Amino acid sequence: MNRHVATICRCVCIVVLPLVMLAACDLLPLGGGGPAPEPTPTATATLAPTLTPVPRTPTPAPTTPTVAPVATPNIGILDARFVRDVTIPDGQIVAPGEAFKKVWELRNEGEVDWPEGTTLQHVSGPAFGPVESVSLRSRAPGETAEIAVEMVAPNEPGLYTSYWQLCIEQQCFGPRIWVQIRVSEE
């Protein structure tokens, strides 16, 4: 509603302001074609512009992106929710080439069990080793799973993020989860 009112005000200003300026400069014919009256000197007040502060919108902390649940034919809605990082919090410092185990806790937020054949699969970023997916056992709705992946840090210092997601065959569901490490020689 406020945008609509603001749009109307802008349109009125665009039309009325030039007319007022033309009338003030005696460039707009206001009479019936007779001679223009002698201008009468008048004092005008000039208003100083004011600034209205715009409230700052805080930048939200990064969160796990929400991904729509997946409807699978003849079985119902598959979904998951990230619960917590069990090991390796974001930004954990590791040595170059160091082996580590990342463990996430996820909950089945869908309508049906996660079927046999469900995997946690690497979807983007560095995989941190030869493991590209980990098989899971079936989980009922509301049940949680701690999922572990053995990884190895890159040899070059830097900040690295690897993204993973639950999948069944070629269909992924639930949020993308990640492991973020900082490789440092210190």
Backbone as ProteinMPNN parsed JSONL, in Angstrom:
{"seq_chain_A": "MNRHVATICRCVCIVVLPLVMLAACDLLPLGGGGPAPEPTPTATATLAPTLTPVPRTPTPAPTTPTVAPVATPNIGILDARFVRDVTIPDGQIVAPGEAFKKVWELRNEGEVDWPEGTTLQHVSGPAFGPVESVSLRSRAPGETAEIAVEMVAPNEPGLYTSYWQLCIEQQCFGPRIWVQIRVSEE", "coords_chain_A": {"N_chain_A": [[0.821, -1.175, 0.0], [1.93, 1.294, 0.83], [3.85, 1.634, -1.155], [2.255, 2.059, -3.346], [0.995, 4.496, -2.717], [3.277, 6.1, -2.618], [4.085, 5.962, -5.288], [1.959, 7.276, -6.564], [2.241, 9.839, -5.434], [4.766, 10.529, -6.496], [4.115, 10.667, -9.234], [2.24, 12.777, -9.254], [3.897, 14.855, -8.4], [5.665, 14.965, -10.565], [4.04, 15.93, -12.575], [2.754, 18.27, -11.511], [4.794, 19.927, -10.399], [6.432, 20.985, -12.622], [4.429, 22.599, -13.811], [3.866, 24.451, -11.809], [6.365, 25.708, -11.698], [6.534, 26.814, -14.293], [4.366, 28.566, -14.178], [5.268, 30.267, -12.172], [7.34, 31.542, -13.434], [6.058, 33.05, -15.252], [5.576, 31.805, -17.685], [3.544, 30.199, -18.309], [0.473, 30.359, -19.76], [-2.114, 31.874, -18.094], [-4.328, 33.448, -18.189], [-7.026, 34.905, -20.193], [-5.786, 35.497, -22.614], [-5.148, 38.194, -22.583], [-3.063, 41.084, -21.766], [-0.293, 40.365, -19.694], [-0.353, 40.718, -16.183], [1.449, 43.197, -14.288], [4.359, 42.076, -12.695], [4.385, 41.445, -9.245], [6.604, 42.153, -6.729], [7.562, 39.617, -4.539], [8.326, 38.016, -1.477], [9.999, 34.972, -1.087], [10.237, 31.911, 0.607], [12.923, 29.728, 1.071], [13.25, 26.394, 1.523], [15.439, 24.454, 3.442], [17.057, 21.481, 2.434], [16.277, 18.327, 3.907], [17.567, 15.436, 5.45], [16.485, 12.165, 5.637], [17.121, 9.625, 7.762], [17.973, 6.344, 6.726], [17.04, 3.284, 7.953], [19.422, 0.846, 8.914], [19.696, -2.378, 7.668], [20.341, -5.277, 9.352], [22.897, -7.59, 8.468], [22.148, -10.889, 7.964], [23.333, -13.79, 9.722], [25.15, -16.452, 8.121], [23.164, -19.175, 7.089], [21.944, -22.545, 6.938], [20.857, -23.227, 3.74], [17.403, -23.333, 2.749], [15.812, -26.014, 1.277], [13.406, -27.178, -0.94], [11.163, -29.856, -0.088], [11.232, -33.163, -1.539], [9.002, -34.767, -3.629], [8.434, -38.091, -4.054], [7.532, -40.513, -6.436], [4.781, -42.518, -5.589], [5.609, -42.931, -2.93], [5.738, -40.721, -1.111], [6.674, -37.68, 0.655], [10.052, -36.832, 0.771], [12.361, -35.52, 3.037], [14.737, -33.538, 4.879], [16.488, -32.196, 7.732], [19.047, -30.074, 8.824], [20.683, -30.568, 11.857], [22.967, -30.26, 13.58], [26.551, -29.564, 13.661], [28.543, -32.152, 14.472], [31.24, -32.714, 14.644], [34.188, -30.845, 13.697], [33.717, -27.748, 13.485], [32.586, -24.872, 11.528], [35.245, -23.248, 9.857], [37.299, -24.501, 11.199], [40.686, -24.989, 12.048], [43.085, -26.798, 10.318], [45.939, -28.871, 9.653], [48.029, -28.856, 6.671], [47.25, -31.512, 4.479], [46.244, -33.079, 6.542], [44.394, -35.76, 7.982], [40.94, -36.045, 8.746], [37.744, -36.429, 10.44], [34.563, -35.657, 9.474], [31.465, -35.072, 10.977], [28.015, -34.875, 10.713], [24.801, -34.089, 12.081], [21.628, -35.027, 11.12], [18.069, -34.754, 10.65], [15.204, -36.713, 9.824], [12.781, -35.088, 8.23], [10.683, -35.589, 6.659], [7.699, -37.187, 5.244], [7.892, -39.876, 5.037], [9.934, -42.873, 5.495], [13.48, -42.567, 5.017], [14.548, -44.07, 2.135], [16.11, -47.343, 1.575], [19.316, -47.23, 0.118], [19.693, -44.541, 0.169], [21.995, -41.887, 0.144], [24.627, -39.793, 1.487], [25.887, -37.347, -0.39], [28.65, -35.916, -2.14], [28.361, -32.703, -3.516], [29.388, -30.242, -4.447], [32.33, -28.078, -4.585], [35.591, -28.774, -3.056], [36.194, -32.255, -2.553], [37.724, -33.318, -0.542], [39.236, -35.711, -0.485], [39.099, -39.239, -1.393], [36.469, -40.133, -0.954], [33.258, -39.874, -2.171], [30.635, -40.304, -1.614], [28.439, -41.485, 0.994], [26.796, -44.266, 2.25], [23.573, -44.614, 3.805], [21.577, -46.0, 6.456], [18.072, -46.767, 6.526], [15.899, -44.231, 7.82], [13.284, -43.325, 9.997], [10.526, -40.949, 9.856], [11.201, -38.086, 11.814], [13.325, -39.273, 13.122], [16.837, -39.117, 13.92], [20.108, -38.891, 12.396], [23.553, -39.491, 12.666], [26.03, -38.666, 10.536], [29.018, -39.651, 9.172], [32.024, -38.697, 7.504], [35.098, -39.581, 6.219], [37.872, -37.535, 5.686], [40.472, -35.617, 3.97], [42.618, -32.913, 4.392], [43.415, -30.275, 2.021], [46.701, -29.69, 0.57], [47.593, -27.095, 0.255], [47.654, -23.92, 1.924], [44.68, -22.17, 2.992], [41.143, -21.193, 2.836], [38.612, -23.524, 2.707], [35.613, -24.965, 1.392], [33.338, -27.594, 1.337], [30.506, -29.037, -0.152], [27.633, -31.016, 0.583], [24.889, -33.365, 0.168], [21.811, -35.099, 0.871], [20.803, -37.881, -1.085], [18.826, -39.911, -3.273], [19.222, -42.293, -5.569], [19.347, -40.408, -8.449], [18.131, -38.181, -7.425], [18.243, -35.485, -5.279], [17.636, -34.348, -1.912], [16.418, -32.314, 0.84], [18.438, -29.976, 2.83], [21.485, -28.478, 1.509], [24.477, -29.335, 3.02], [27.582, -28.508, 4.679], [31.177, -28.675, 5.008], [33.592, -26.666, 6.377], [36.87, -25.695, 6.298], [39.95, -24.31, 7.493], [43.023, -24.329, 6.163], [46.147, -24.354, 7.52], [49.607, -23.746, 8.15], [50.463, -23.296, 10.661]], "CA_chain_A": [[0.0, 0.0, 0.0], [2.799, 2.461, 0.89], [4.493, 1.798, -2.452], [1.248, 2.6, -4.241], [0.863, 5.911, -2.365], [4.515, 6.761, -3.027], [4.06, 6.063, -6.749], [1.003, 8.335, -6.906], [2.87, 11.121, -5.059], [5.787, 10.823, -7.488], [3.465, 11.057, -10.492], [1.674, 14.111, -9.057], [5.025, 15.798, -8.368], [6.22, 15.079, -11.91], [3.121, 16.742, -13.384], [2.438, 19.557, -10.89], [5.982, 20.752, -10.181], [6.751, 21.811, -13.804], [3.386, 23.602, -14.011], [4.103, 25.507, -10.815], [7.57, 26.45, -12.103], [6.182, 27.619, -15.471], [3.492, 29.654, -13.722], [6.08, 31.202, -11.397], [8.18, 32.295, -14.374], [5.135, 33.671, -16.199], [5.669, 31.14, -18.974], [2.325, 29.418, -18.482], [-0.646, 31.3, -19.923], [-3.159, 31.614, -17.119], [-5.483, 34.321, -18.445], [-7.748, 34.718, -21.427], [-5.054, 36.013, -23.753], [-4.862, 39.611, -22.402], [-1.702, 41.366, -21.314], [0.067, 39.805, -18.389], [-0.259, 41.761, -15.16], [2.791, 43.534, -13.82], [4.741, 41.221, -11.573], [4.495, 42.066, -7.93], [7.701, 41.51, -6.002], [7.16, 38.89, -3.328], [9.402, 37.284, -0.796], [9.757, 33.531, -1.032], [11.084, 31.187, 1.566], [13.558, 28.538, 0.523], [13.419, 25.383, 2.571], [16.676, 23.681, 3.377], [16.764, 20.048, 2.319], [16.513, 17.52, 5.107], [17.89, 14.041, 5.181], [15.796, 11.188, 6.466], [18.012, 8.461, 7.863], [17.442, 5.051, 6.322], [17.514, 2.301, 8.932], [20.293, -0.213, 8.383], [19.208, -3.741, 7.823], [21.485, -6.112, 9.721], [23.196, -8.718, 7.592], [21.942, -12.106, 8.747], [24.416, -14.77, 9.743], [24.876, -17.505, 7.142], [22.406, -20.313, 7.586], [21.789, -23.625, 5.968], [19.769, -22.856, 2.84], [16.231, -24.181, 2.764], [15.561, -26.67, 0.0], [12.066, -27.748, -0.928], [11.104, -31.308, -0.01], [11.081, -33.845, -2.818], [7.939, -35.77, -3.68], [8.852, -39.234, -4.851], [6.334, -41.235, -6.871], [4.23, -43.66, -4.865], [6.039, -43.165, -1.547], [5.496, -39.566, -0.258], [7.636, -36.58, 0.682], [11.36, -37.022, 1.412], [12.938, -34.251, 3.465], [15.722, -33.635, 5.961], [16.842, -30.919, 8.348], [20.341, -30.03, 9.501], [20.534, -30.377, 13.295], [24.193, -29.648, 14.123], [27.867, -30.126, 13.339], [29.014, -32.932, 15.615], [32.686, -32.467, 14.657], [34.74, -29.861, 12.749], [32.881, -26.564, 13.277], [33.012, -24.026, 10.406], [36.483, -22.506, 10.059], [38.266, -25.284, 11.99], [42.034, -24.959, 11.489], [43.716, -28.113, 10.178], [47.25, -28.826, 9.0], [48.013, -29.336, 5.284], [47.283, -32.961, 4.327], [45.776, -33.763, 7.755], [43.164, -36.551, 7.892], [39.961, -35.697, 9.773], [36.415, -37.019, 10.23], [33.459, -34.711, 9.622], [30.209, -35.719, 11.346], [26.845, -34.007, 10.777], [23.567, -34.71, 12.556], [20.466, -34.648, 10.32], [16.811, -35.367, 11.082], [14.228, -36.977, 8.776], [11.64, -34.175, 8.386], [9.708, -35.943, 5.632], [6.505, -37.964, 5.587], [8.188, -41.302, 4.902], [11.303, -43.287, 5.81], [14.49, -42.457, 3.969], [14.62, -45.443, 1.621], [17.413, -47.988, 1.409], [19.981, -46.647, -1.042], [19.92, -43.109, 0.402], [23.402, -41.575, 0.407], [25.073, -38.419, 1.618], [26.708, -37.263, -1.598], [29.373, -34.673, -2.413], [27.692, -32.031, -4.639], [30.223, -29.176, -5.011], [33.515, -27.736, -3.802], [36.536, -29.889, -2.969], [35.648, -33.429, -1.851], [38.644, -33.629, 0.554], [39.648, -37.11, -0.458], [38.494, -40.127, -2.391], [35.079, -40.466, -0.652], [32.305, -38.981, -2.836], [29.312, -40.523, -1.03], [28.37, -42.404, 2.127], [25.468, -44.887, 2.332], [22.878, -44.506, 5.098], [20.481, -46.932, 6.67], [16.776, -46.102, 6.52], [15.523, -43.494, 9.031], [11.861, -43.001, 10.034], [10.263, -39.531, 10.107], [11.53, -37.644, 13.175], [14.555, -39.924, 13.59], [18.069, -38.419, 13.534], [21.243, -39.711, 11.952], [24.878, -38.885, 12.655], [26.641, -39.149, 9.302], [30.453, -39.365, 9.22], [32.79, -38.831, 6.264], [36.548, -39.46, 6.402], [38.368, -36.545, 4.732], [41.874, -35.204, 4.069], [42.748, -31.497, 4.046], [44.326, -29.969, 0.911], [48.073, -29.382, 0.973], [47.833, -25.651, 0.163], [46.907, -23.124, 2.904], [43.524, -21.425, 2.496], [39.825, -21.518, 3.37], [37.976, -24.455, 1.776], [34.266, -25.396, 1.752], [32.84, -28.724, 0.566], [29.061, -29.143, 0.026], [27.094, -32.375, 0.534], [23.431, -33.405, 0.255], [21.208, -36.426, 0.825], [20.29, -38.224, -2.42], [18.378, -41.273, -3.556], [19.499, -42.404, -7.0], [19.825, -39.115, -8.956], [17.297, -37.124, -6.847], [18.717, -35.035, -3.973], [16.586, -33.723, -1.109], [16.888, -31.697, 2.072], [19.373, -28.868, 2.63], [22.91, -28.749, 1.287], [25.263, -29.111, 4.231], [28.96, -28.29, 4.271], [32.298, -28.655, 5.944], [34.472, -25.549, 6.017], [38.121, -25.769, 7.065], [41.031, -23.381, 7.182], [44.298, -25.059, 6.158], [47.215, -23.446, 7.953], [50.828, -24.44, 8.543], [50.785, -22.973, 12.058]], "C_chain_A": [[0.869, 1.245, 0.0], [3.5, 2.701, -0.442], [3.531, 2.426, -3.441], [1.084, 4.102, -3.991], [2.103, 6.675, -2.821], [4.559, 6.945, -4.536], [3.121, 7.178, -7.195], [1.607, 9.7, -6.592], [3.94, 11.509, -6.067], [5.178, 11.315, -8.79], [2.884, 12.468, -10.386], [2.791, 15.141, -9.07], [5.601, 16.02, -9.764], [5.346, 15.972, -12.779], [2.968, 18.137, -12.806], [3.656, 20.459, -10.767], [6.369, 21.558, -11.417], [5.697, 22.886, -14.064], [3.558, 24.766, -13.046], [5.302, 26.348, -11.219], [7.273, 27.332, -13.312], [5.306, 28.793, -15.076], [4.305, 30.693, -12.971], [6.95, 32.062, -12.309], [7.343, 33.024, -15.426], [5.248, 33.075, -17.592], [4.426, 30.315, -19.272], [1.17, 30.398, -18.63], [-1.775, 30.926, -18.972], [-4.436, 32.385, -17.427], [-6.136, 33.999, -19.762], [-7.054, 35.351, -22.611], [-4.74, 37.497, -23.639], [-3.435, 39.817, -21.955], [-1.48, 40.802, -19.913], [0.148, 40.934, -17.387], [1.194, 41.991, -14.778], [3.157, 42.621, -12.656], [4.863, 42.023, -10.292], [5.619, 41.371, -7.197], [7.161, 40.844, -4.729], [8.377, 38.19, -2.747], [9.025, 35.806, -0.79], [10.719, 32.904, -0.043], [11.647, 29.963, 0.863], [13.789, 27.569, 1.675], [14.726, 24.635, 2.36], [16.318, 22.203, 3.257], [17.067, 19.33, 3.626], [16.776, 16.09, 4.685], [17.12, 13.166, 6.153], [16.685, 9.958, 6.558], [17.28, 7.188, 7.458], [17.958, 4.019, 7.324], [18.349, 1.226, 8.264], [19.659, -1.555, 8.658], [20.398, -4.61, 8.188], [21.65, -7.258, 8.734], [23.04, -9.995, 8.398], [23.155, -13.023, 8.668], [24.108, -15.859, 8.722], [24.14, -18.672, 7.796], [22.371, -21.392, 6.519], [20.631, -23.263, 5.056], [18.623, -23.86, 2.904], [15.997, -24.726, 1.365], [14.199, -27.328, 0.094], [12.127, -29.266, -0.819], [10.853, -31.911, -1.389], [9.952, -34.864, -2.704], [8.415, -36.901, -4.58], [7.623, -40.051, -5.206], [6.027, -42.427, -5.974], [4.769, -43.867, -3.454], [5.803, -41.969, -0.635], [6.632, -38.567, -0.329], [8.899, -36.99, 1.446], [11.886, -35.659, 1.801], [13.907, -34.521, 4.612], [15.94, -32.248, 6.528], [18.188, -31.076, 9.032], [20.072, -29.764, 10.983], [21.772, -29.684, 13.865], [25.426, -30.291, 13.512], [28.322, -30.867, 14.586], [30.523, -32.735, 15.772], [33.006, -31.386, 13.632], [33.776, -28.692, 12.538], [33.428, -25.729, 12.111], [34.27, -23.243, 10.771], [37.527, -23.233, 10.883], [39.633, -25.246, 11.296], [42.6, -26.38, 11.487], [45.041, -27.939, 9.442], [47.132, -29.301, 7.55], [48.121, -30.865, 5.246], [46.769, -33.747, 5.519], [44.478, -34.525, 7.486], [42.241, -36.126, 9.037], [38.622, -36.352, 9.434], [35.373, -35.93, 10.491], [32.202, -35.497, 9.923], [29.124, -34.649, 11.445], [25.71, -34.786, 11.414], [22.415, -34.132, 11.742], [19.236, -35.358, 10.867], [15.911, -35.58, 9.865], [13.002, -36.108, 9.061], [10.547, -34.481, 7.37], [8.529, -36.722, 6.179], [6.772, -39.457, 5.617], [9.627, -41.583, 5.322], [12.232, -42.897, 4.66], [14.686, -43.871, 3.437], [16.033, -45.998, 1.638], [18.027, -47.437, 0.129], [20.192, -45.152, -0.914], [21.392, -42.907, 0.745], [23.557, -40.108, 0.75], [26.119, -38.27, 0.536], [27.381, -35.894, -1.71], [28.737, -34.015, -3.628], [28.482, -30.863, -5.22], [31.353, -28.82, -4.056], [34.469, -28.912, -3.758], [35.93, -31.032, -2.153], [36.486, -33.794, -0.625], [38.947, -35.116, 0.642], [38.871, -37.946, -1.444], [37.013, -40.414, -2.156], [34.156, -39.414, -1.278], [30.889, -39.163, -2.296], [29.414, -41.551, 0.091], [26.944, -42.942, 2.184], [24.908, -44.766, 3.74], [21.885, -45.64, 5.229], [19.194, -46.121, 6.702], [16.523, -45.405, 7.859], [14.044, -43.132, 8.921], [11.68, -41.493, 10.226], [10.487, -39.185, 11.581], [12.81, -38.228, 13.729], [15.776, -39.139, 13.101], [19.133, -39.418, 13.113], [22.513, -38.886, 12.091], [25.623, -39.514, 11.492], [28.095, -38.693, 9.277], [31.083, -39.587, 7.85], [34.262, -38.617, 6.605], [37.082, -38.537, 5.308], [39.853, -36.268, 4.969], [41.959, -33.759, 3.595], [43.662, -31.312, 2.838], [45.719, -29.624, 1.446], [48.378, -27.889, 0.965], [47.032, -24.911, 1.238], [45.746, -22.376, 2.241], [42.259, -21.859, 3.206], [39.095, -22.35, 2.327], [36.591, -24.857, 2.304], [33.809, -26.485, 0.791], [31.356, -28.904, 0.89], [28.581, -30.564, -0.237], [25.578, -32.312, 0.666], [22.948, -34.855, 0.218], [20.614, -36.664, -0.553], [19.798, -39.662, -2.412], [18.402, -41.389, -5.069], [20.004, -41.038, -7.486], [19.045, -37.938, -8.363], [17.805, -36.753, -5.457], [17.576, -34.337, -3.238], [17.189, -33.168, 0.173], [17.903, -30.605, 1.779], [20.757, -29.355, 2.212], [23.601, -28.452, 2.607], [26.721, -28.994, 3.808], [29.925, -28.523, 5.413], [33.207, -27.546, 5.452], [35.7, -25.615, 6.925], [39.074, -24.672, 6.608], [42.334, -24.162, 7.29], [45.39, -24.046, 6.475], [48.413, -24.27, 8.404], [51.193, -24.181, 9.996], [50.296, -24.046, 12.993]], "O_chain_A": [[0.589, 2.178, -0.753], [3.722, 3.851, -0.822], [3.934, 3.232, -4.28], [1.04, 4.889, -4.936], [1.99, 7.779, -3.354], [5.023, 7.979, -5.017], [3.451, 7.941, -8.103], [1.497, 10.623, -7.399], [4.03, 12.672, -6.46], [5.67, 12.273, -9.386], [3.016, 13.265, -11.315], [2.649, 16.195, -9.69], [5.982, 17.139, -10.107], [5.86, 16.695, -13.633], [3.045, 19.112, -13.553], [3.547, 21.66, -11.013], [6.622, 22.754, -11.275], [6.043, 23.985, -14.498], [3.412, 25.927, -13.428], [5.267, 27.573, -11.097], [7.714, 28.48, -13.357], [5.484, 29.899, -15.585], [4.055, 31.89, -13.119], [7.258, 33.205, -11.969], [7.89, 33.557, -16.391], [5.035, 33.776, -18.581], [4.278, 29.79, -20.376], [0.913, 31.188, -17.721], [-2.32, 29.823, -19.028], [-5.513, 32.005, -16.969], [-5.858, 32.971, -20.38], [-7.739, 35.719, -23.566], [-4.102, 38.032, -24.545], [-2.681, 38.859, -21.782], [-2.383, 40.78, -19.077], [0.665, 42.005, -17.704], [2.046, 41.115, -14.921], [2.358, 42.419, -11.742], [5.384, 43.139, -10.28], [5.609, 40.148, -7.051], [6.408, 41.443, -3.96], [9.318, 37.83, -3.455], [7.88, 35.443, -0.521], [11.864, 33.332, 0.106], [10.935, 29.254, 0.151], [14.441, 27.896, 2.667], [15.066, 24.239, 1.245], [15.384, 21.732, 3.905], [17.996, 19.688, 4.35], [16.255, 15.614, 3.676], [17.115, 13.416, 7.358], [16.971, 9.318, 5.546], [16.116, 6.986, 7.805], [19.166, 3.892, 7.523], [18.018, 0.754, 7.176], [19.154, -1.818, 9.749], [21.364, -4.684, 7.429], [20.674, -7.817, 8.234], [23.72, -10.176, 9.408], [23.896, -13.027, 7.685], [22.941, -16.165, 8.478], [24.462, -19.091, 8.908], [22.724, -21.169, 5.361], [19.527, -23.014, 5.54], [18.83, -25.06, 3.085], [15.987, -23.976, 0.389], [13.877, -27.963, 1.098], [13.022, -29.898, -1.38], [10.33, -31.25, -2.286], [9.943, -35.708, -1.808], [8.759, -36.676, -5.741], [6.757, -40.259, -4.356], [6.903, -43.228, -5.649], [4.437, -44.869, -2.821], [5.671, -42.184, 0.57], [7.449, -38.597, -1.25], [8.837, -37.428, 2.594], [11.865, -34.732, 0.991], [13.892, -35.587, 5.226], [15.619, -31.246, 5.889], [18.445, -32.062, 9.723], [19.325, -28.848, 11.328], [21.665, -28.66, 14.541], [25.377, -31.379, 12.937], [28.47, -30.26, 15.647], [31.027, -32.606, 16.888], [32.169, -31.057, 12.792], [33.085, -28.644, 11.52], [34.597, -25.862, 11.748], [34.357, -22.651, 11.847], [38.548, -22.643, 11.235], [39.718, -25.449, 10.085], [42.598, -27.068, 12.508], [45.231, -26.974, 8.702], [46.227, -30.071, 7.23], [48.985, -31.444, 5.904], [46.849, -34.975, 5.516], [43.569, -34.002, 6.84], [42.696, -35.877, 10.153], [38.392, -36.774, 8.301], [35.311, -35.358, 11.58], [31.888, -36.467, 9.233], [29.277, -33.654, 12.153], [25.658, -36.011, 11.303], [22.238, -32.915, 11.673], [19.339, -36.426, 11.47], [15.857, -34.73, 8.976], [12.268, -36.36, 10.017], [9.592, -33.717, 7.236], [8.373, -36.897, 7.387], [5.974, -40.223, 6.159], [10.433, -40.666, 5.486], [11.836, -42.894, 3.495], [14.964, -44.785, 4.214], [17.015, -45.258, 1.703], [17.313, -47.204, -0.847], [20.804, -44.541, -1.79], [21.965, -43.657, 1.535], [22.735, -39.277, 0.364], [27.125, -38.981, 0.535], [26.778, -34.861, -1.419], [28.577, -34.661, -4.664], [28.275, -30.515, -6.383], [31.344, -29.2, -2.885], [34.192, -29.949, -4.361], [35.231, -30.79, -1.169], [36.003, -34.514, 0.25], [38.915, -35.702, 1.724], [38.082, -37.427, -2.233], [36.343, -40.896, -3.07], [34.249, -38.226, -0.968], [30.035, -38.296, -2.485], [30.336, -42.366, 0.136], [25.987, -42.167, 2.168], [25.64, -44.807, 4.729], [21.407, -46.178, 4.231], [19.235, -44.905, 6.889], [16.89, -45.928, 8.911], [13.596, -42.682, 7.867], [12.594, -40.825, 10.71], [10.026, -39.894, 12.476], [13.334, -37.722, 14.721], [15.76, -38.568, 12.011], [19.07, -40.607, 13.426], [22.553, -37.723, 11.687], [25.829, -40.727, 11.452], [28.378, -37.497, 9.352], [30.736, -40.524, 7.131], [34.631, -37.606, 7.202], [36.779, -38.734, 4.131], [40.415, -36.625, 6.004], [41.44, -33.414, 2.533], [44.588, -32.1, 2.642], [45.885, -29.309, 2.624], [49.335, -27.459, 1.61], [45.861, -25.225, 1.454], [45.826, -22.0, 1.072], [42.273, -22.752, 4.053], [38.97, -21.926, 1.178], [36.413, -25.063, 3.505], [33.885, -26.319, -0.427], [30.977, -28.922, 2.061], [29.054, -31.234, -1.156], [25.033, -31.346, 1.2], [23.585, -35.721, -0.381], [19.996, -35.77, -1.131], [20.28, -40.506, -1.658], [17.688, -40.669, -5.767], [21.012, -40.555, -6.97], [19.277, -36.798, -8.764], [17.806, -37.589, -4.553], [16.661, -33.801, -3.863], [18.314, -33.502, 0.545], [18.202, -30.331, 0.616], [21.154, -30.48, 2.512], [23.335, -27.429, 3.237], [27.06, -29.35, 2.68], [29.56, -28.564, 6.588], [33.552, -27.483, 4.272], [35.588, -25.593, 8.151], [38.998, -24.184, 5.481], [42.71, -24.606, 8.375], [45.538, -23.028, 5.799], [48.258, -25.353, 8.969], [52.135, -24.782, 10.512], [50.48, -23.938, 14.206]]}, "name": "protein", "num_of_chains": 1, "seq": "MNRHVATICRCVCIVVLPLVMLAACDLLPLGGGGPAPEPTPTATATLAPTLTPVPRTPTPAPTTPTVAPVATPNIGILDARFVRDVTIPDGQIVAPGEAFKKVWELRNEGEVDWPEGTTLQHVSGPAFGPVESVSLRSRAPGETAEIAVEMVAPNEPGLYTSYWQLCIEQQCFGPRIWVQIRVSEE"}
